[in-house]
Amino acid sequence: MKRITIALVLLTSLCSFTFAQQTPETVKPEAGIAFEKVEHDFGNIAFGSDGTYIFTFTNKTKEPLVLTNVTASCGCTSPMWTKEPIKPGDKGEVKVKYNTNAAGMFNKTVMVYSSAQPSPIILRIKGNVMPKETSEAAQN
C-alpha cells in the first residue's frame, strides 16, 4: 500500500511538471513570426465544398525567416506554405486545406516550424461539415 501511495505521488508530481511547460501555442507579442490569427472557425460548411483557409504572417525579425516545415495533425488536412525566405517586415502564408468529403465536426492543428522563435507555432482550423443531403437541399 505504501509503494502504491508513493508511486501515485510521484506520478502526480511528474504530470504537474509536464503541464507547467510552455506550449507552442503561447505566442508572445515580441515573437519573431507574427500570425494575423492562429485559429479559423469555418462554422457550418457544405459537404464537398472548398475547405481552404490562408493564415498570413509577418517576419518580425531582423533576418530572413524560413519556414522549415509545416505538418498537419492528420491526412485530411494538407498545408502549403511560402518556401522562399521572407525578408524582415515582409509577409508569408500558410495555406491549409481540409477535406470536406467527410461529414461531421472537425478540429485540426497544423504545426509551423520556422527559423524564428517560438517554434513551432500551432495553427488550428475547426468547423462542421454538413451531411451531403443537407448540403444539397440548401443549394436547391
Residue, then its C-alpha position, 0 to 999 in steps of 0.5 A: m500500500k505504501r509503494i502504491t501511495i508513493a508511486l501515485v505521488l510521484l506520478t502526480s508530481l511528474c504530470s504537474f511538471t509536464f503541464a507547467q511547460q510552455t506550449p507552442e501555442t503561447v505566442k508572445p507579442e515580441a515573437g519573431i513570426a507574427f500570425e494575423k490569427v492562429e485559429h479559423d472557425f469555418g462554422n457550418i460548411a457544405f459537404g464537398s465544398d472548398g475547405t481552404y483557409i490562408f493564415t498570413f504572417t509577418n517576419k518580425t525579425k531582423e533576418p530572413l525567416v524560413l519556414t522549415n516545415v509545416t505538418a498537419s495533425c492528420g491526412c485530411t488536412s494538407p498545408m502549403w506554405t511560402k518556401e522562399p525566405i521572407k525578408p524582415g517586415d515582409k509577409g508569408e502564408v500558410k495555406v491549409k486545406y481540409n477535406t470536406n468529403a467527410a461529414g461531421m465536426f472537425n478540429k485540426t492543428v497544423m504545426v509551423y516550424s520556422s527559423a524564428q522563435p517560438s517554434p513551432i507555432i500551432l495553427r488550428i482550423k475547426g468547423n462542421v461539415m454538413p451531411k451531403e443531403t443537407s448540403e444539397a437541399a440548401q443549394n436547391 
